């Protein structure tokens, strides 16, 4: 438990007009100060009971009428005494109430995330659940909301704990053998096998980190290819509105356009890029240069080829994507040569919808032939739903985005270091002394502790909670 802290105060709602605005106080003086603002509330109010109260200024003049709630320590979010005043959502009214509370020398303004930080320090939340609070506030897709909610309910914490606890037991056994060899004889038996099992758990957890990060920030997908291939029309169809200009003249798109969509709960940012061609105009060349920069930073590139594009041409455009994953499609199938179109279309669509994700994706390497390329038309919508499903398959694979716990870059780095330390411990168990194995296991524990909060510095806590909003 943390020692007594100053009482803090902040607005827990946005500083904009609304139906309700909330002033929150937490700390040993929360009840006293709350009653200064609402003197009609009993001296010893019933915890978790909503009192209809009149809020007053320093002179006792009524400012508003609202609800007064008291949460007695340790049965509150922060683990301290907490008072919430629920007033009407007038920004000026709320600022007056906050200023009145801060006039008391026992109260100071809350820093960003300080309420949640106190909940962590008091043991009410572990660090993964504390961070999930900020993730939930920042979530901008259904998958992000559901994943943050899973984190808040302790899904990630339980998985980390399932690895951390046996790892701590192993470390204790190894240290016991090293420091008290007679008393702890045999405690290191099967140490190598235990490390192998724990390493597999760590690597399985790390393998999901990419999914968690994808849910957190959303996927980035770029449509690219030669001019006049139908990229902008397809972009508009995928977005659901006419965002990009479309014209028969090649090179209409001179810069990258972007739009945010949500597919199966996953946030996706789509980019329509300038068409690639030889000898473009000066402005168009700038757009092409920007296209190449953009392709280096997306999760998936969709190569849209014009009707009649040969496999050799497709391979040339595939190389433009550098090392990113590429899904190649034949665009403008509505204007393709009608000769053999029905049969070829049936074959390509069947291959498109039935193939595994890797069958139509390349990493900027030759081999995607016309027989494996799906056909789409942004104008008529033909093949677009199948394309959308294929894009999601390549981005996500199996399962649903909503089922994953959010993983931040910080989590991913810590999990990577834990997995690497256990890999070294596994190798050392066959060729080195127990000191090396125990040292690597200890490093893995430290890395996992940065996720759970069992070993975390004040500087790291400062960095984590600075991204929270004030009042949370």
VMD Tcl script that draws the C-alpha trace (Angstrom):
set ca {
  {0.00 0.00 0.00}
  {1.18 3.50 -0.76}
  {1.62 6.10 1.97}
  {-0.81 8.99 2.44}
  {-0.74 11.31 -0.56}
  {-2.01 14.82 -1.10}
  {-5.64 15.07 -2.11}
  {-5.96 15.66 -5.84}
  {-8.77 17.19 -7.86}
  {-9.59 17.29 -11.57}
  {-12.48 17.37 -13.99}
  {-13.27 13.82 -15.12}
  {-15.26 14.96 -18.16}
  {-14.22 16.90 -21.25}
  {-14.18 20.72 -20.89}
  {-17.05 21.17 -23.35}
  {-20.76 21.81 -22.90}
  {-22.75 18.68 -22.13}
  {-25.53 17.20 -20.09}
  {-23.29 16.20 -17.16}
  {-19.88 17.29 -15.90}
  {-17.94 15.52 -13.15}
  {-15.46 16.88 -10.62}
  {-13.41 14.14 -8.97}
  {-11.42 14.32 -5.72}
  {-9.20 11.57 -4.30}
  {-7.19 11.51 -1.09}
  {-7.53 11.91 2.67}
  {-9.26 15.32 2.45}
  {-11.66 14.38 -0.36}
  {-14.74 14.17 1.87}
  {-13.99 17.38 3.79}
  {-13.40 19.36 0.62}
  {-16.36 17.80 -1.13}
  {-18.62 18.90 1.73}
  {-17.30 22.47 1.43}
  {-18.82 22.47 -2.06}
  {-21.95 20.58 -0.97}
  {-22.54 21.55 2.69}
  {-25.96 19.90 2.80}
  {-24.42 16.42 2.60}
  {-24.25 14.55 5.95}
  {-20.98 14.67 7.88}
  {-20.70 10.89 7.53}
  {-22.41 10.12 4.23}
  {-23.31 6.58 3.27}
  {-20.67 5.26 0.85}
  {-21.86 4.65 -2.73}
  {-25.10 6.52 -2.05}
  {-26.09 9.33 -4.43}
  {-27.15 12.49 -2.58}
  {-29.05 15.25 -4.32}
  {-27.04 18.30 -3.24}
  {-26.68 22.02 -3.82}
  {-23.19 23.09 -4.86}
  {-22.12 26.48 -3.50}
  {-19.33 29.03 -3.88}
  {-17.10 30.38 -1.09}
  {-19.86 32.72 0.07}
  {-22.39 29.93 0.28}
  {-24.32 31.06 -2.78}
  {-25.86 28.29 -4.89}
  {-24.09 27.49 -8.14}
  {-25.88 24.33 -9.20}
  {-27.81 21.29 -8.03}
  {-26.49 17.83 -8.73}
  {-25.36 14.50 -7.29}
  {-22.76 13.90 -4.57}
  {-21.15 10.44 -4.32}
  {-18.68 9.24 -1.72}
  {-16.46 6.14 -2.04}
  {-14.69 5.19 1.18}
  {-11.13 3.82 1.09}
  {-10.10 1.22 0.21}
  {-13.26 0.43 -1.77}
  {-12.77 2.98 -4.51}
  {-11.05 3.14 -7.89}
  {-7.89 4.70 -6.42}
  {-8.02 2.83 -3.11}
  {-8.37 6.21 -1.33}
  {-11.36 8.24 -0.23}
  {-12.98 9.50 -3.43}
  {-15.73 12.08 -3.93}
  {-17.45 12.84 -7.22}
  {-19.66 15.86 -7.82}
  {-21.92 15.34 -10.83}
  {-23.08 18.76 -11.98}
  {-24.58 20.11 -15.19}
  {-22.04 20.15 -17.99}
  {-21.25 23.86 -18.13}
  {-17.50 24.37 -18.64}
  {-17.59 27.66 -16.71}
  {-19.55 26.11 -13.83}
  {-17.13 23.19 -13.60}
  {-14.11 25.51 -13.62}
  {-15.66 27.45 -10.71}
  {-16.19 24.24 -8.73}
  {-12.64 23.06 -9.44}
  {-11.17 26.43 -8.48}
  {-13.16 26.36 -5.22}
  {-11.77 22.90 -4.39}
  {-8.20 23.99 -5.14}
  {-8.51 26.90 -2.71}
  {-8.07 24.36 0.08}
  {-4.35 23.98 0.87}
  {-4.74 20.21 1.19}
  {-5.70 19.89 -2.48}
  {-3.63 20.18 -5.63}
  {-4.48 19.63 -9.32}
  {-4.16 16.04 -10.53}
  {-1.50 15.28 -13.11}
  {-2.33 13.26 -16.26}
  {-3.36 9.73 -15.32}
  {-2.80 10.29 -11.60}
  {-6.07 8.73 -10.49}
  {-5.22 5.54 -12.40}
  {-1.63 5.68 -11.19}
  {-2.87 5.77 -7.60}
  {-5.10 2.78 -8.37}
  {-1.98 0.92 -9.55}
  {0.13 1.98 -6.57}
  {-2.59 0.95 -4.12}
  {-2.84 -2.50 -5.72}
  {-6.32 -1.95 -7.15}
  {-5.01 -2.52 -10.70}
  {-1.95 -4.19 -12.14}
  {-0.04 -2.23 -14.78}
  {-1.60 -3.95 -17.80}
  {-5.12 -3.13 -16.57}
  {-4.09 0.43 -15.72}
  {-2.79 0.92 -19.27}
  {-5.97 -0.62 -20.66}
  {-7.87 2.34 -19.19}
  {-5.99 4.71 -21.49}
  {-6.38 2.27 -24.39}
  {-10.14 2.22 -23.89}
  {-10.33 6.02 -23.86}
  {-8.25 6.22 -27.04}
  {-9.92 3.30 -28.88}
  {-11.25 4.33 -32.30}
  {-12.54 1.01 -33.62}
  {-14.75 -1.78 -32.32}
  {-11.81 -4.17 -32.18}
  {-9.78 -1.66 -30.16}
  {-12.69 -1.12 -27.74}
  {-13.22 -4.85 -27.20}
  {-9.50 -5.55 -26.90}
  {-9.05 -2.73 -24.38}
  {-12.01 -4.08 -22.42}
  {-10.34 -7.50 -22.42}
  {-7.17 -5.90 -21.08}
  {-9.15 -4.04 -18.43}
  {-10.72 -7.31 -17.29}
  {-7.25 -8.81 -16.87}
  {-6.81 -11.02 -19.96}
  {-3.26 -9.86 -20.70}
  {-2.41 -9.77 -16.98}
  {-3.46 -13.39 -16.50}
  {-1.40 -14.55 -19.48}
  {1.68 -12.70 -18.25}
  {1.12 -14.05 -14.73}
  {0.83 -17.60 -16.09}
  {4.37 -17.19 -17.40}
  {5.77 -15.04 -14.62}
  {4.83 -17.30 -11.68}
  {6.48 -20.55 -12.87}
  {9.44 -18.49 -14.07}
  {9.83 -17.02 -10.58}
  {9.63 -20.53 -9.06}
  {12.33 -21.74 -11.43}
  {14.53 -18.76 -10.60}
  {14.09 -19.42 -6.87}
  {15.05 -23.08 -7.34}
  {18.16 -22.19 -9.33}
  {19.25 -19.54 -6.85}
  {18.65 -21.99 -4.00}
  {20.96 -24.57 -5.58}
  {23.61 -21.92 -6.20}
  {23.50 -20.42 -2.71}
  {22.55 -23.43 -0.58}
  {23.70 -26.49 -2.53}
  {23.27 -28.95 0.34}
  {19.79 -27.86 1.39}
  {18.50 -27.39 -2.17}
  {20.05 -30.45 -3.74}
  {18.06 -31.63 -6.75}
  {15.96 -28.46 -7.04}
  {17.58 -27.80 -10.43}
  {16.44 -31.14 -11.83}
  {14.81 -30.79 -15.21}
  {15.81 -27.11 -15.32}
  {16.48 -27.34 -19.05}
  {13.07 -28.88 -19.75}
  {11.36 -26.24 -17.60}
  {13.14 -23.45 -19.45}
  {12.08 -24.97 -22.79}
  {8.41 -24.98 -21.80}
  {8.54 -21.41 -20.50}
  {10.39 -20.24 -23.60}
  {7.61 -21.66 -25.78}
  {5.02 -19.80 -23.69}
  {6.95 -16.54 -24.02}
  {7.31 -16.92 -27.77}
  {3.59 -17.71 -28.14}
  {2.75 -14.55 -26.23}
  {5.20 -12.55 -28.33}
  {3.71 -13.92 -31.56}
  {0.43 -12.20 -30.70}
  {2.11 -8.86 -30.09}
  {1.87 -7.92 -33.77}
  {-1.88 -8.48 -33.72}
  {-2.32 -6.40 -30.59}
  {-0.35 -3.53 -32.07}
  {-2.34 -3.76 -35.30}
  {-5.59 -3.40 -33.34}
  {-4.17 -0.49 -31.35}
  {-3.03 1.65 -34.28}
  {-5.14 0.21 -37.08}
  {-3.92 -1.32 -40.34}
  {-2.41 0.70 -43.20}
  {-3.18 -0.44 -46.74}
  {-2.01 1.27 -49.95}
  {-3.43 0.86 -53.46}
  {-0.65 1.33 -55.98}
  {0.31 0.46 -59.53}
  {0.63 1.96 -63.01}
  {-1.47 4.90 -64.15}
  {-5.03 4.39 -65.38}
  {-5.40 0.97 -63.72}
  {-8.55 1.89 -61.79}
  {-6.96 2.54 -58.38}
  {-8.99 5.65 -57.54}
  {-12.30 4.09 -58.59}
  {-11.49 1.03 -56.49}
  {-10.45 3.29 -53.59}
  {-13.81 5.10 -53.73}
  {-15.67 1.79 -53.81}
  {-13.77 0.45 -50.79}
  {-14.29 3.68 -48.85}
  {-17.96 3.90 -49.78}
  {-17.87 7.46 -51.12}
  {-16.27 9.49 -53.91}
  {-13.11 10.69 -52.17}
  {-10.71 10.48 -55.11}
  {-11.04 12.23 -58.47}
  {-11.55 9.83 -61.36}
  {-10.85 10.58 -65.03}
  {-9.78 8.76 -68.16}
  {-6.68 10.95 -68.38}
  {-3.67 9.08 -66.94}
  {-2.03 10.54 -63.85}
  {-5.17 12.08 -62.32}
  {-3.97 11.31 -58.78}
  {-0.93 13.48 -58.08}
  {-0.69 12.91 -54.31}
  {-1.65 10.28 -51.76}
  {-5.22 10.34 -50.45}
  {-6.26 8.54 -47.29}
  {-9.53 7.47 -45.69}
  {-10.36 5.58 -42.52}
  {-12.74 2.61 -42.66}
  {-13.66 -0.17 -40.26}
  {-13.85 -3.76 -41.48}
  {-15.02 -6.49 -39.09}
  {-14.22 -4.13 -36.24}
  {-10.62 -3.51 -37.37}
  {-9.67 0.08 -38.17}
  {-8.07 0.34 -41.62}
  {-6.50 3.42 -43.21}
  {-6.64 3.15 -47.00}
  {-4.28 5.11 -49.24}
  {-4.86 5.94 -52.89}
  {-1.47 6.72 -54.42}
  {-0.16 8.42 -57.54}
  {0.11 6.06 -60.50}
  {3.61 4.92 -61.43}
  {4.92 5.50 -64.96}
  {7.98 6.53 -66.90}
  {8.65 10.21 -67.67}
  {5.92 11.82 -65.54}
  {5.45 15.58 -65.24}
  {7.25 17.46 -62.45}
  {4.30 17.55 -60.01}
  {3.31 13.99 -60.84}
  {6.91 12.87 -60.20}
  {6.69 14.30 -56.68}
  {3.54 12.24 -56.12}
  {5.26 9.10 -57.41}
  {8.18 9.69 -55.03}
  {5.70 10.01 -52.17}
  {4.04 6.77 -53.26}
  {7.33 4.91 -52.97}
  {7.93 6.35 -49.49}
  {4.42 5.37 -48.41}
  {4.76 1.78 -49.63}
  {7.69 1.26 -47.26}
  {5.53 1.90 -44.20}
  {2.23 0.11 -44.82}
  {1.06 -3.29 -43.58}
  {-0.20 -4.38 -47.00}
  {0.12 -3.05 -50.55}
  {-2.52 -3.81 -53.17}
  {-1.06 -3.76 -56.67}
  {-3.84 -2.77 -59.10}
  {-2.93 -3.76 -62.66}
  {-4.61 -2.45 -65.84}
  {-6.47 -4.79 -68.21}
  {-4.14 -6.90 -70.26}
  {-1.13 -6.54 -67.95}
  {1.36 -9.33 -68.53}
  {3.05 -11.39 -65.85}
  {6.36 -9.70 -66.70}
  {4.78 -6.28 -66.17}
  {3.27 -7.47 -62.89}
  {6.68 -8.59 -61.67}
  {8.11 -5.16 -62.51}
  {5.45 -3.38 -60.44}
  {5.82 -5.88 -57.59}
  {9.42 -4.79 -57.15}
  {8.25 -1.21 -56.60}
  {6.84 -2.21 -53.20}
  {10.24 -3.00 -51.72}
  {9.89 -5.55 -48.93}
  {6.23 -5.06 -48.02}
  {3.55 -7.69 -48.55}
  {1.74 -7.26 -51.85}
  {-1.65 -8.49 -53.02}
  {-1.85 -8.23 -56.82}
  {-5.23 -7.76 -58.56}
  {-6.40 -7.09 -62.10}
  {-8.38 -3.85 -62.08}
  {-11.07 -2.60 -64.46}
  {-12.35 -6.08 -65.16}
  {-15.53 -4.41 -66.49}
  {-13.59 -3.12 -69.52}
  {-11.39 -6.17 -70.04}
  {-11.41 -7.95 -73.39}
  {-14.61 -10.02 -73.59}
  {-12.83 -12.88 -75.32}
  {-12.73 -15.76 -72.86}
  {-13.73 -13.37 -70.12}
  {-16.42 -15.49 -68.54}
  {-14.29 -18.58 -68.20}
  {-11.19 -16.74 -67.08}
  {-13.20 -14.69 -64.62}
  {-14.78 -17.76 -63.05}
  {-11.39 -19.40 -62.63}
  {-9.76 -16.29 -61.15}
  {-12.63 -15.59 -58.75}
  {-12.67 -19.19 -57.57}
  {-8.92 -19.08 -56.98}
  {-9.32 -15.70 -55.24}
  {-12.00 -16.76 -52.75}
  {-10.76 -20.28 -52.05}
  {-7.00 -19.71 -51.86}
  {-5.08 -19.38 -48.63}
  {-3.74 -15.86 -47.99}
  {-0.19 -16.57 -49.17}
  {-1.38 -17.76 -52.61}
  {-1.93 -14.24 -53.93}
  {0.57 -12.38 -51.81}
  {4.21 -11.81 -52.63}
  {6.92 -9.97 -50.80}
  {7.92 -7.88 -53.79}
  {9.18 -10.95 -55.62}
  {8.27 -12.47 -59.02}
  {5.80 -15.31 -59.32}
  {2.30 -13.81 -59.11}
  {0.86 -14.84 -62.46}
  {-2.30 -13.75 -64.23}
  {-3.86 -17.12 -63.37}
  {-3.59 -16.36 -59.63}
  {-4.58 -12.69 -59.78}
  {-8.17 -11.86 -58.74}
  {-10.19 -9.53 -61.00}
  {-12.00 -6.51 -59.58}
  {-13.97 -3.51 -60.78}
  {-14.32 -0.43 -58.66}
  {-16.96 0.84 -61.09}
  {-19.37 -2.10 -60.90}
  {-18.25 -3.54 -57.54}
  {-17.44 -6.90 -59.09}
  {-14.94 -8.81 -56.95}
  {-14.66 -5.99 -54.40}
  {-16.20 -7.87 -51.47}
  {-13.92 -10.83 -52.15}
  {-10.99 -8.42 -52.31}
  {-11.97 -6.87 -48.99}
  {-12.16 -10.32 -47.37}
  {-8.79 -11.27 -48.83}
  {-7.20 -8.05 -47.59}
  {-8.48 -8.76 -44.06}
  {-7.22 -12.32 -44.31}
  {-3.73 -11.14 -45.25}
  {-3.72 -8.50 -42.51}
  {-5.13 -10.64 -39.76}
  {-5.20 -14.31 -40.64}
  {-7.67 -16.42 -38.66}
  {-9.90 -15.43 -35.76}
  {-11.40 -12.03 -35.12}
  {-9.60 -8.77 -34.26}
  {-11.92 -8.28 -31.29}
  {-10.56 -11.39 -29.55}
  {-7.01 -10.12 -28.99}
  {-5.69 -8.18 -26.00}
  {-4.06 -4.89 -26.90}
  {-0.27 -4.94 -26.83}
  {1.69 -1.69 -26.90}
  {5.16 -1.18 -28.36}
  {6.41 -1.19 -24.77}
  {4.78 -4.55 -24.08}
  {6.12 -6.00 -27.32}
  {9.66 -4.89 -26.51}
  {9.50 -6.37 -23.01}
  {8.05 -9.66 -24.30}
  {10.76 -9.83 -26.96}
  {13.49 -9.37 -24.34}
  {11.92 -12.03 -22.12}
  {11.75 -14.52 -25.02}
  {15.36 -13.79 -26.02}
  {16.58 -14.23 -22.45}
  {14.81 -17.59 -22.19}
  {16.29 -18.66 -25.54}
  {19.75 -17.92 -24.12}
  {18.84 -19.74 -20.90}
  {17.77 -22.78 -22.92}
  {21.05 -22.82 -24.81}
  {23.02 -22.30 -21.59}
  {21.26 -25.20 -19.87}
  {23.06 -27.55 -22.27}
  {26.47 -25.93 -22.38}
  {27.02 -23.56 -19.43}
  {26.82 -23.36 -15.68}
  {23.70 -22.81 -13.59}
  {24.83 -19.23 -12.89}
  {24.30 -18.33 -16.55}
  {20.92 -20.06 -16.71}
  {19.75 -18.37 -13.51}
  {20.99 -14.98 -14.71}
  {19.08 -15.23 -17.98}
  {15.93 -16.40 -16.18}
  {16.30 -13.37 -13.91}
  {16.53 -11.07 -16.94}
  {13.36 -12.63 -18.37}
  {11.58 -12.00 -15.06}
  {12.66 -8.35 -15.06}
  {11.33 -7.89 -18.59}
  {7.98 -9.47 -17.72}
  {7.84 -7.34 -14.58}
  {7.86 -4.26 -16.79}
  {4.60 -5.50 -18.31}
  {2.87 -6.58 -15.10}
  {4.32 -3.79 -12.98}
  {6.13 -6.05 -10.50}
  {9.46 -4.46 -11.47}
  {9.01 -0.98 -12.84}
  {10.85 2.29 -12.27}
  {9.36 5.67 -11.41}
  {10.67 7.01 -14.73}
  {8.79 4.29 -16.62}
  {5.61 4.97 -14.65}
  {5.95 8.66 -15.49}
  {6.24 7.84 -19.18}
  {3.26 5.47 -19.10}
  {0.84 7.73 -17.26}
  {1.78 10.89 -19.13}
  {-0.26 9.62 -22.07}
  {-3.43 9.56 -19.94}
  {-5.82 12.48 -19.88}
  {-6.13 14.62 -16.75}
  {-8.95 13.39 -14.55}
  {-8.43 9.72 -15.43}
}
mol new
graphics top color blue
foreach p $ca { graphics top sphere $p radius 0.5 }
foreach p [lrange $ca 0 end-1] q [lrange $ca 1 end] { graphics top cylinder $p $q radius 0.2 }
display resetview
